């Protein structure tokens, strides 16, 4: 039985095997979304962006970024 993303990613409705998922660092997410790293951390802590804790850092599934951008989650101010 393989571990599934939905089992470990808080707040995600994703049910894919880890083999199919690419995880990005907060810095990579910030660059893709054109926001600061602090904004990404705020989104993760607020539950707006699903992430897993890997040691002392967070990793965000690439699919979650596409969903967040399509919803327009990032602050406009």
ROVEX-904509 format. One record per atom (N, C-alpha, C, O): residue in three letters; x, y, z; residue number from 0; atom name. Coordinates in steps of 0.05 Angstrom, whole numbers, padded with zeros to 5 digits. Example, Ala and Ser with C-alpha at 12.3 -4.5 7.8 and 13.67 -1.06 7.14 Angstrom:
<sites>
SITE   residu       xx       yy       zz   num   atome
SITE      ALA    00264   -00114    00156     0       N
SITE      ALA    00246   -00090    00156     0      CA
SITE      ALA    00264   -00066    00156     0       C
SITE      ALA    00285   -00066    00169     0       O
SITE      SER    00257   -00045    00142     1       N
SITE      SER    00273   -00021    00143     1      CA
SITE      SER    00258    00001    00157     1       C
SITE      SER    00268    00023    00161     1       O
</sites>
This chain:
<sites>
SITE   residu       xx       yy       zz   num   atome
SITE      UNK    00017   -00024    00000     0       N
SITE      UNK    00000    00000    00000     0      CA
SITE      UNK    00018    00025    00000     0       C
SITE      UNK    00034    00028    00018     0       O
SITE      UNK    00014    00042   -00020     1       N
SITE      UNK    00031    00066   -00021     1      CA
SITE      UNK    00018    00089   -00006     1       C
SITE      UNK   -00006    00090   -00002     1       O
SITE      UNK    00035    00108    00003     2       N
SITE      UNK    00025    00131    00017     2      CA
SITE      UNK    00012    00150   -00004     2       C
SITE      UNK    00023    00153   -00025     2       O
SITE      UNK   -00010    00162    00003     3       N
SITE      UNK   -00023    00180   -00015     3      CA
SITE      UNK   -00021    00208   -00005     3       C
SITE      UNK   -00020    00213    00019     3       O
SITE      UNK   -00020    00227   -00023     4       N
SITE      UNK   -00018    00255   -00017     4      CA
SITE      UNK   -00040    00264    00002     4       C
SITE      UNK   -00035    00279    00021     4       O
SITE      UNK   -00064    00255   -00003     5       N
SITE      UNK   -00087    00264    00014     5      CA
SITE      UNK   -00083    00256    00043     5       C
SITE      UNK   -00095    00268    00060     5       O
SITE      UNK   -00067    00235    00048     6       N
SITE      UNK   -00063    00226    00075     6      CA
SITE      UNK   -00044    00245    00090     6       C
SITE      UNK   -00045    00244    00115     6       O
SITE      UNK   -00028    00260    00077     7       N
SITE      UNK   -00008    00277    00091     7      CA
SITE      UNK   -00009    00306    00085     7       C
SITE      UNK    00001    00322    00101     7       O
SITE      UNK   -00022    00315    00064     8       N
SITE      UNK   -00023    00343    00058     8      CA
SITE      UNK   -00048    00355    00071     8       C
SITE      UNK   -00071    00349    00064     8       O
SITE      UNK   -00043    00373    00090     9       N
SITE      UNK   -00065    00385    00105     9      CA
SITE      UNK   -00082    00402    00087     9       C
SITE      UNK   -00072    00420    00073     9       O
SITE      UNK   -00108    00398    00088    10       N
SITE      UNK   -00127    00415    00073    10      CA
SITE      UNK   -00129    00409    00044    10       C
SITE      UNK   -00143    00423    00029    10       O
SITE      UNK   -00116    00388    00034    11       N
SITE      UNK   -00117    00382    00006    11      CA
SITE      UNK   -00138    00361   -00001    11       C
SITE      UNK   -00143    00343    00015    11       O
SITE      UNK   -00150    00364   -00024    12       N
SITE      UNK   -00168    00344   -00034    12      CA
SITE      UNK   -00155    00329   -00056    12       C
SITE      UNK   -00168    00323   -00077    12       O
SITE      UNK   -00130    00322   -00053    13       N
SITE      UNK   -00114    00309   -00073    13      CA
SITE      UNK   -00112    00280   -00066    13       C
SITE      UNK   -00106    00273   -00043    13       O
SITE      UNK   -00115    00262   -00085    14       N
SITE      UNK   -00113    00233   -00080    14      CA
SITE      UNK   -00095    00220   -00100    14       C
SITE      UNK   -00104    00203   -00115    14       O
SITE      UNK   -00070    00229   -00102    15       N
SITE      UNK   -00051    00219   -00120    15      CA
SITE      UNK   -00029    00205   -00105    15       C
SITE      UNK   -00024    00211   -00082    15       O
SITE      UNK   -00015    00186   -00118    16       N
SITE      UNK    00009    00174   -00106    16      CA
SITE      UNK    00031    00194   -00107    16       C
SITE      UNK    00032    00212   -00124    16       O
SITE      UNK    00050    00191   -00088    17       N
SITE      UNK    00073    00210   -00087    17      CA
SITE      UNK    00089    00209   -00113    17       C
SITE      UNK    00103    00229   -00119    17       O
SITE      UNK    00089    00187   -00127    18       N
SITE      UNK    00104    00185   -00152    18      CA
SITE      UNK    00095    00205   -00173    18       C
SITE      UNK    00111    00213   -00190    18       O
SITE      UNK    00070    00214   -00171    19       N
SITE      UNK    00059    00232   -00191    19      CA
SITE      UNK    00059    00261   -00182    19       C
SITE      UNK    00050    00278   -00197    19       O
SITE      UNK    00070    00267   -00159    20       N
SITE      UNK    00069    00294   -00148    20      CA
SITE      UNK    00097    00306   -00147    20       C
SITE      UNK    00116    00293   -00139    20       O
SITE      UNK    00098    00332   -00155    21       N
SITE      UNK    00123    00347   -00153    21      CA
SITE      UNK    00119    00367   -00131    21       C
SITE      UNK    00100    00383   -00131    21       O
SITE      UNK    00137    00367   -00111    22       N
SITE      UNK    00135    00386   -00089    22      CA
SITE      UNK    00155    00409   -00093    22       C
SITE      UNK    00178    00404   -00102    22       O
SITE      UNK    00147    00433   -00087    23       N
SITE      UNK    00163    00457   -00090    23      CA
SITE      UNK    00169    00470   -00064    23       C
SITE      UNK    00153    00468   -00045    23       O
SITE      UNK    00191    00484   -00062    24       N
SITE      UNK    00198    00499   -00038    24      CA
SITE      UNK    00182    00524   -00037    24       C
SITE      UNK    00170    00533   -00056    24       O
SITE      UNK    00182    00537   -00014    25       N
SITE      UNK    00168    00562   -00010    25      CA
SITE      UNK    00180    00583   -00029    25       C
SITE      UNK    00165    00599   -00041    25       O
SITE      UNK    00206    00584   -00032    26       N
SITE      UNK    00218    00603   -00050    26      CA
SITE      UNK    00210    00599   -00079    26       C
SITE      UNK    00204    00618   -00094    26       O
SITE      UNK    00208    00574   -00088    27       N
SITE      UNK    00199    00568   -00115    27      CA
SITE      UNK    00169    00576   -00119    27       C
SITE      UNK    00162    00586   -00140    27       O
SITE      UNK    00153    00571   -00099    28       N
SITE      UNK    00125    00578   -00100    28      CA
SITE      UNK    00122    00609   -00102    28       C
SITE      UNK    00107    00619   -00118    28       O
SITE      UNK    00137    00623   -00085    29       N
SITE      UNK    00136    00652   -00085    29      CA
SITE      UNK    00144    00663   -00113    29       C
SITE      UNK    00132    00682   -00123    29       O
SITE      UNK    00164    00651   -00125    30       N
SITE      UNK    00173    00660   -00151    30      CA
SITE      UNK    00151    00655   -00172    30       C
SITE      UNK    00146    00672   -00189    30       O
SITE      UNK    00139    00632   -00171    31       N
SITE      UNK    00118    00625   -00190    31      CA
SITE      UNK    00093    00643   -00187    31       C
SITE      UNK    00081    00651   -00207    31       O
SITE      UNK    00086    00649   -00162    32       N
SITE      UNK    00062    00665   -00157    32      CA
SITE      UNK    00068    00695   -00157    32       C
SITE      UNK    00050    00712   -00156    32       O
SITE      UNK    00094    00702   -00159    33       N
SITE      UNK    00103    00730   -00159    33      CA
SITE      UNK    00094    00745   -00133    33       C
SITE      UNK    00083    00767   -00134    33       O
SITE      UNK    00098    00731   -00111    34       N
SITE      UNK    00093    00743   -00085    34      CA
SITE      UNK    00117    00738   -00067    34       C
SITE      UNK    00136    00724   -00076    34       O
SITE      UNK    00118    00749   -00043    35       N
SITE      UNK    00140    00745   -00025    35      CA
SITE      UNK    00138    00717   -00012    35       C
SITE      UNK    00117    00705   -00012    35       O
SITE      UNK    00161    00708   -00001    36       N
SITE      UNK    00160    00683    00013    36      CA
SITE      UNK    00142    00685    00038    36       C
SITE      UNK    00129    00665    00045    36       O
SITE      UNK    00142    00708    00050    37       N
SITE      UNK    00125    00712    00074    37      CA
SITE      UNK    00095    00708    00066    37       C
SITE      UNK    00080    00697    00082    37       O
SITE      UNK    00087    00717    00043    38       N
SITE      UNK    00059    00714    00034    38      CA
SITE      UNK    00053    00684    00031    38       C
SITE      UNK    00031    00675    00038    38       O
SITE      UNK    00072    00669    00020    39       N
SITE      UNK    00068    00640    00017    39      CA
SITE      UNK    00065    00627    00044    39       C
SITE      UNK    00048    00610    00049    39       O
SITE      UNK    00083    00635    00063    40       N
SITE      UNK    00081    00624    00090    40      CA
SITE      UNK    00054    00630    00103    40       C
SITE      UNK    00041    00613    00116    40       O
SITE      UNK    00044    00655    00099    41       N
SITE      UNK    00018    00663    00110    41      CA
SITE      UNK   -00004    00646    00098    41       C
SITE      UNK   -00022    00637    00112    41       O
SITE      UNK   -00003    00641    00072    42       N
SITE      UNK   -00023    00625    00058    42      CA
SITE      UNK   -00022    00596    00068    42       C
SITE      UNK   -00044    00584    00072    42       O
SITE      UNK    00001    00585    00073    43       N
SITE      UNK    00004    00558    00084    43      CA
SITE      UNK   -00008    00557    00112    43       C
SITE      UNK   -00024    00539    00118    43       O
SITE      UNK   -00001    00575    00129    44       N
SITE      UNK   -00010    00575    00157    44      CA
SITE      UNK   -00040    00581    00159    44       C
SITE      UNK   -00053    00571    00177    44       O
SITE      UNK   -00051    00596    00140    45       N
SITE      UNK   -00080    00602    00140    45      CA
SITE      UNK   -00096    00579    00127    45       C
SITE      UNK   -00121    00579    00128    45       O
SITE      UNK   -00083    00559    00116    46       N
SITE      UNK   -00097    00537    00103    46      CA
SITE      UNK   -00106    00543    00075    46       C
SITE      UNK   -00120    00527    00063    46       O
SITE      UNK   -00097    00565    00064    47       N
SITE      UNK   -00105    00572    00036    47      CA
SITE      UNK   -00088    00557    00015    47       C
SITE      UNK   -00096    00555   -00008    47       O
SITE      UNK   -00065    00548    00024    48       N
SITE      UNK   -00047    00533    00006    48      CA
SITE      UNK   -00037    00508    00020    48       C
SITE      UNK   -00023    00510    00041    48       O
SITE      UNK   -00045    00484    00010    49       N
SITE      UNK   -00037    00460    00024    49      CA
SITE      UNK   -00007    00456    00022    49       C
SITE      UNK    00006    00462    00002    49       O
SITE      UNK    00005    00445    00044    50       N
SITE      UNK    00034    00440    00044    50      CA
SITE      UNK    00039    00418    00064    50       C
SITE      UNK    00023    00413    00082    50       O
SITE      UNK    00063    00406    00061    51       N
SITE      UNK    00072    00387    00081    51      CA
SITE      UNK    00097    00398    00094    51       C
SITE      UNK    00112    00413    00081    51       O
SITE      UNK    00101    00390    00118    52       N
SITE      UNK    00125    00398    00133    52      CA
SITE      UNK    00147    00377    00127    52       C
SITE      UNK    00142    00353    00131    52       O
SITE      UNK    00170    00386    00118    53       N
SITE      UNK    00192    00368    00113    53      CA
SITE      UNK    00216    00379    00129    53       C
SITE      UNK    00230    00397    00121    53       O
SITE      UNK    00220    00367    00153    54       N
SITE      UNK    00240    00378    00171    54      CA
SITE      UNK    00231    00405    00181    54       C
SITE      UNK    00210    00407    00193    54       O
SITE      UNK    00248    00425    00177    55       N
SITE      UNK    00240    00452    00185    55      CA
SITE      UNK    00228    00469    00163    55       C
SITE      UNK    00223    00493    00167    55       O
SITE      UNK    00224    00457    00140    56       N
SITE      UNK    00214    00472    00117    56      CA
SITE      UNK    00187    00460    00107    56       C
SITE      UNK    00180    00438    00115    56       O
SITE      UNK    00174    00475    00090    57       N
SITE      UNK    00149    00466    00079    57      CA
SITE      UNK    00153    00460    00049    57       C
SITE      UNK    00171    00472    00036    57       O
SITE      UNK    00138    00441    00039    58       N
SITE      UNK    00137    00435    00011    58      CA
SITE      UNK    00108    00436    00001    58       C
SITE      UNK    00090    00426    00015    58       O
SITE      UNK    00104    00448   -00022    59       N
SITE      UNK    00077    00452   -00032    59      CA
SITE      UNK    00074    00436   -00058    59       C
SITE      UNK    00092    00438   -00075    59       O
SITE      UNK    00053    00421   -00061    60       N
SITE      UNK    00048    00406   -00086    60      CA
SITE      UNK    00044    00426   -00109    60       C
SITE      UNK    00030    00446   -00106    60       O
SITE      UNK    00057    00420   -00131    61       N
SITE      UNK    00055    00437   -00154    61      CA
SITE      UNK    00026    00441   -00163    61       C
SITE      UNK    00019    00463   -00172    61       O
SITE      UNK    00010    00421   -00161    62       N
SITE      UNK   -00018    00423   -00169    62      CA
SITE      UNK   -00033    00443   -00152    62       C
SITE      UNK   -00052    00456   -00161    62       O
SITE      UNK   -00025    00446   -00127    63       N
SITE      UNK   -00039    00465   -00109    63      CA
SITE      UNK   -00034    00494   -00117    63       C
SITE      UNK   -00051    00511   -00113    63       O
SITE      UNK   -00011    00499   -00130    64       N
SITE      UNK   -00004    00526   -00139    64      CA
SITE      UNK   -00023    00533   -00162    64       C
SITE      UNK   -00033    00556   -00163    64       O
SITE      UNK   -00026    00515   -00181    65       N
SITE      UNK   -00043    00520   -00204    65      CA
SITE      UNK   -00072    00525   -00194    65       C
SITE      UNK   -00085    00543   -00205    65       O
SITE      UNK   -00081    00510   -00175    66       N
SITE      UNK   -00108    00514   -00164    66      CA
SITE      UNK   -00110    00541   -00150    66       C
SITE      UNK   -00130    00555   -00154    66       O
SITE      UNK   -00090    00549   -00135    67       N
SITE      UNK   -00091    00574   -00121    67      CA
SITE      UNK   -00091    00598   -00140    67       C
SITE      UNK   -00105    00617   -00136    67       O
SITE      UNK   -00075    00595   -00161    68       N
SITE      UNK   -00074    00617   -00181    68      CA
SITE      UNK   -00100    00619   -00196    68       C
SITE      UNK   -00108    00641   -00203    68       O
SITE      UNK   -00113    00597   -00202    69       N
SITE      UNK   -00138    00597   -00216    69      CA
SITE      UNK   -00160    00609   -00198    69       C
SITE      UNK   -00179    00621   -00208    69       O
SITE      UNK   -00158    00605   -00171    70       N
SITE      UNK   -00178    00616   -00153    70      CA
SITE      UNK   -00172    00646   -00147    70       C
SITE      UNK   -00190    00660   -00137    70       O
SITE      UNK   -00148    00654   -00152    71       N
SITE      UNK   -00140    00682   -00145    71      CA
SITE      UNK   -00137    00686   -00115    71       C
SITE      UNK   -00147    00705   -00104    71       O
SITE      UNK   -00123    00667   -00102    72       N
SITE      UNK   -00119    00668   -00073    72      CA
SITE      UNK   -00100    00689   -00064    72       C
SITE      UNK   -00104    00700   -00042    72       O
SITE      UNK   -00080    00696   -00079    73       N
SITE      UNK   -00060    00715   -00070    73      CA
SITE      UNK   -00072    00743   -00065    73       C
SITE      UNK   -00091    00751   -00078    73       O
SITE      UNK   -00061    00756   -00045    74       N
SITE      UNK   -00070    00783   -00038    74      CA
SITE      UNK   -00066    00802   -00061    74       C
SITE      UNK   -00045    00801   -00075    74       O
SITE      UNK   -00085    00820   -00066    75       N
SITE      UNK   -00082    00839   -00087    75      CA
SITE      UNK   -00070    00865   -00077    75       C
SITE      UNK   -00064    00883   -00093    75       O
SITE      UNK   -00067    00868   -00051    76       N
SITE      UNK   -00057    00893   -00040    76      CA
SITE      UNK   -00028    00891   -00033    76       C
SITE      UNK   -00016    00910   -00024    76       O
</sites>
